[in-house]
């Protein structure tokens, strides 16, 4: 009797070619309230007489809820599988995003609407989409993660110009539900048909699926993971980098507009972030399968430093804006690609959902506080320059945290 041969990367892609694509579309939809909200800030603030901090605080509330609930959702995904969370959660998030168009001018009403977005976004966090892909891909996990997490790149490339055009055609109130409806109409059918993780309950199991369950896989316990210095450095890197890069993306159209770009020009340049992010993510995924992941992460985390310098010193020229957009885009989402890859290699899949849920708390805190801090800098100084200098320091620190991780073969690398 011959031992089964290990699958190759080609075998994995032949067996599940559209799973990473479906997961990527799901991930894109799950961040519609983050990457799709930027163009709405100006019109909403103007109509109601709010500051940018007041408008931005809704996103802060939503992502703080994700920070609190991330570990619990991750543990639930480990137990029940990701499909039911993803399929149901996307419909709820689309409805909640559409309801933002019903804001009546009361800050309490605005924040309550964002509370609905927060609850709807809980079951569609990144751990849902990546856990399904991790369960199917081992040899080519870096590239599979890259395809999945390109969803955020697509979101950054599509949502700002889509929202800007819809706001011009329908007003901001009409743009919210129409944007949600258009995107769900594109993404949901693919997700419904092709998004199946190996350990989803309630579906017929194949021979491959029956080989093992998450609890049977080699890997660190929650206690081992949470007390590891490697995990702590991943947490710090996730927090600092997400604080800066998400703030830059959320406020990018405003940063460019304040530098003299017209609304549509700013939205078009901002969309470069998403399209360059596609190239950066796929390139990062290929490098992760070939080079030490800590070195790859340390290098790509430094690219936005040059982008910020161009925004600070470029004098408002369009070439500087475009180059800054490209450099930020090449790194956008790379923190998630690198962090998720390192997490699986150092700690295995046994408690992937729970451990990633902890890192998702760092990602959510950074997402919540970064845009708010940028808005505070603007409201107090009339400029984003102070925040851009702060971003330089935080991105350098996150690069050091990743670059100092051990580069030897991890204990659970084979799984």
N, C-alpha and C positions, 0 to 999 in steps of 0.2 A: 504494500500500500504506500503510495507516494504522498509526501507532504504537499499541501497546496502551495503553489508558487505565489509570491507576492505580486500584487497588481502593479503595473507600470503607470506612469502618468497618462499615457495614451489610453490604457484600459479604463482608468477613472473617468476621463473625458468622454470616452465612447459610451460608457454606461450611464452617465448623468450629464449630458452636454448642456441642458437648459436649466438645471438646478441653480447654478450660480447666476444665470441671467435673471431668472424669476426672483431669486433672493435680492439681486441688485435693484430690480424694479420695486420690490417691497421696501428696501432700505431708502430708495429715493422718495417714495411716498411717505415714509415715516418721518422724514425731515422737512416736509412741505412747510410746516409752521416755523422752521428755522431759516431755511434758505429762500423761502417764498415771501417772507414778511417785509424785507427791506424796503421795496418800493411803496409799501403802504404807509410807512412811518410819516412821511411828509404830508400826504393828503389828510390822514387821520388827525395829526397834530394841528394842522392848519384849520380844519373844520371845527375842532373842539377847543382850540386854544390851549393845548397841552404842550408841555416840554417834551423833548425827546426822551428824557429819563422816564417820565410818566408813561409814555407810550411803550417804551422798551421793557418796563417792569413786568408787563404781562408775560413776555417770553421768559423772564427771570423766574417767575412763579412756576411756569410749566416745567422748566428744566430742573428746578429744585425738587419738585414732586418726583421727577424721574430719578434724581439722585437718591432720594429716600427709598423708593420702591425698586430700584435696580436689582439689589441682591435677591429680593423675594421673587421677582419675575424670573430671574436666572435660575433659582432653585426650582421653581415651578416648571420651567422649560426642561430642566434635567429630568424631571419626573414624568411629565406628560408629553414631551415633544413639542416642537415649535409651530407645527402647522396651524393648529386651532387658534393660537394666539395671533399669528400673522394674518390669517384670512379674516377673522372677525374684527381684529383691531384696526385694520386699514379702513374698513367701512365706517367704523365709529370715528376715526380721526378725520376722514373726509367730511363727515357731517359736522363735526365740531369746528373744523376750519371754516366751513361755509357759514356757520352761525356768527363768526366774527363780523360779518357784514351787517348784522342787526344791532350793532353798538348804538346806544342812544345818547351818548355824550356824558354819561355818568362814569367816573373812574371805577366805582364799585361794580357797575354793570360790565365794564371792559375787563376787569380782573376776574369776575365770575365766569365770563365767556372763556377766558384763558384757563380758568380752572377746569372747564370741560375739556379743553384741548389737552391739558396735562393728564387727566384721567384716561382719555382716549389714546394718548401716546404711550402710556405705560406698557401695554401688551405688544407693542411693535418696536421695542428697543433693538439696538444692533445685535444684542446677544441672541435674539430670536433668529435672525437671518444667518449669522455666522455659525451658530451651533448646527444648523441643518447641513451647511456646507462642510464643516469640520467632520461631521459624521460620515461623509461620503468620500472625502478627499484626504489622502495622507501624503503620497509622493508629490503631488502637485498642489499641495495646500496653499502655498504662497500665492500662486497665480489664481487659484480658485477664489481665495479671499480678495485678491485684487479686483477680479471681475465683479464680485458681490459688492464690495465697498465703492466701486465706481458709481454705484447708485447715487451717492452724495455728489459726485462730480457731475453727473447728469442733472441732478437737482440744482446745483449751483449754476450750470450753464443754461438750463431751460427756464427755471422759475422766475428770475428777475426780469428778463425781457418779456416773458409771457404776462406777468403781472403788470408791468408797465404798459404794455399794449392794451390789456383788458381794462385797466384803470382809465386810460385815455378814451376807450370806446364806450365803456359802461359806467364809469365812476367806480370809486373804491368799494362801494357797497355791493354792486353787482359783480365786481371782479372776484371777490372771495368765493362765492358758490360756483361760479362758472369755472374758475381755475381748478377747484377741487373736482368738479364733475368731469372736465376734460381729461385730467390726469388719471383719475380712477378708471375712466372708460378705456384708457390705453393699457394701464398696468394690471388691473385686477384680473382680467381673463387669463393672462399668462401665469400669474401667481397661483390662481385657483387650480390650474391644470398641472403645473410642473413643480410646485413647491412642496416637496415631501422629504423630510429628514428620515434617517434610518430608524430612529427610535420613536417616531410618532405613534402614539397609541390610537387604537380605533381603526387601523388599516391592516390589510392583509400583509403578513410578513413573508419576505422571500427567504431563501436559504441563506443569502448573504446577510440579511437583517437579523436572522436568528442566531448568528454566531456569538454575539455578545450584547449585553446591555451596558449603559453607561456605568452602573455601579460595579460591573465586573471588570472594567478596563483598568489597566495600570494607571496610576496617577496620584497626585498629592491629595491628601485630605484637606478639607477646608481650613483646619487649624494649621497644618503645615504650610499651606499657601499663604494664609493671612499673616503669619508670623515671619515669613521669609524676607530677607533684605532685598532680594531680587524683586519680589512683589511690591515692596515699599518704593523702590526706585521707579518701577513701572507706574505706580500710582502718582508719584510726584511729576514725572514726565507728562503723563496724561493730563493732569490738572493744569500745569503751567502752559503747555502748548495749546491746549484747547481754549483756555482763557483768552489767548491772543488771537489765534487763527479764526475762531468763530466770530469774535468781535470784529475783526477785519472784514470778514465776509458779510456779516449782517449790516455793517455801516459803510460798506465799500462804495455803494452808489452815492451816499451822502458825502463821503470823503472826496470823491471825484467831483461831485457837484459843487462843493465848497471851493474846490480848486479851479472852477470855471467851466467845467463840462456841462453841456445841456442835459436834461433828464434822459433823453433817449441815447445820447452818446455815452453818458455815464453807465446806463444799463447795458449797452452793447459792450463796453470795455469790461464791465464787471462780469459779463458772461464768459470772458476769456478765462476767468478763474476756473470755471467748471470744465471747459474744454481742455485746458492744459492739465487740469487735475486728472482727466482720463489718461493722458499719456504718462503722467507722473505715477499714477497708481499702478498701471500695467507694468511700467518699468520697474517700480519698486517690488511688485510681486515676482517678476522674473529674477531680480537680484536676490530676493530673500531665499529663493530656492537654490542659489548658487554661492552666496557670500555670507559671512557672519552677519546675522540680523542686527546685532547691536551697532556694528559699524555702518550698515546701511541706514539705520534709523538716525544715528548721530549726524550723518552727512546731509540727509534730506531735511532734517529739522532746522538746518542753518540757512536754507535757501530764502525763507521769508525775511531774514535779516537784510539781505540785499534789496528785497522789494520795499521794505519800510524805508530804507535809506533813499531809494529813488523817489518815494512819495514825499519825504522830508526835504530833499535837496534838489528835486527835479524841476522846480520852478513852475509847476503846473502844466508842463508840456505834455502833449498827447502821447509822444513816444515813451516818456517816463511812466505815464499812467499805464500804458499797455504792457511795458516790460515788467512793472511791478505786479500787474495782474497775472502775467505769465509765471513769474517766480513764486508768487503766493499759491497759484493754482497747482504748480508742480508738487507742492507739499501738502495741499489740502487733503485731509483724510489719510495721509501717510502715517499720521500718528496712530490711527486705528489699525491700519494694515500691520504696522510694525508691532504694536502692542499686542494685538490678538495673536499674531504669529508667535511672538516670544512667549506669550502665556501658554499656548498649547505645547510648545517645545520644552518649556521648563517644568510645567505642571501637569501635562497630559490632559485627557478628556474626561476623566472620572468625575470631576467637579467643575467642569469648564463653565457651565452656566452660572453657578454660584460665585466662582472666583471672578469671572468677567463682570458679573453684576456689581462686585465691589469696585472694579476699575471703572465701570460705567458711572458709579457715583462720582468719581473724580472727573470724568468727561462731562457729566451733567452739571456739576458745580462750576467747572470752567465755562461751560456754555451759558450758564445762568448769570454768572458774575462778570464775564468779559464784556459782553455788549452793554451791560449796565454801567460798568466802569468807563467804557468809551463814551457813553452818553453823558456821564457826569463830567468828564474832562471837557467835553464840548460845551455843556451848559455853563460851566464855571469859567472857562477861558475863551470861548468862542472859536476854538480850534481843536483839531484832533492830534496836534503835534505832540503834546505831552504823553498821550496814550501810545503813540507810535514809538517814542523813545522807551517807554516801559516795556513794550512788546519786544524790543530788541533784547533787553536783559532777560526776560522770561524765556524767550526761545533759545538763547544761549544756554541757560540753566537746564532746560529740558534736554538739549543735545548732550550735555555732560552726563545727566542722569542715565540716559540710554547708552551712551558710549562706554560707560564704566561697568556695564553688566558683564558677567563671565561669558567667555566665547567658546568654552569647551562644549563637548557633546552633553546635552541635558539628560537628566535621568529618564525622562519619559519621551525622548525625541522620536522614538520609533513608533509612537502612537499618536 
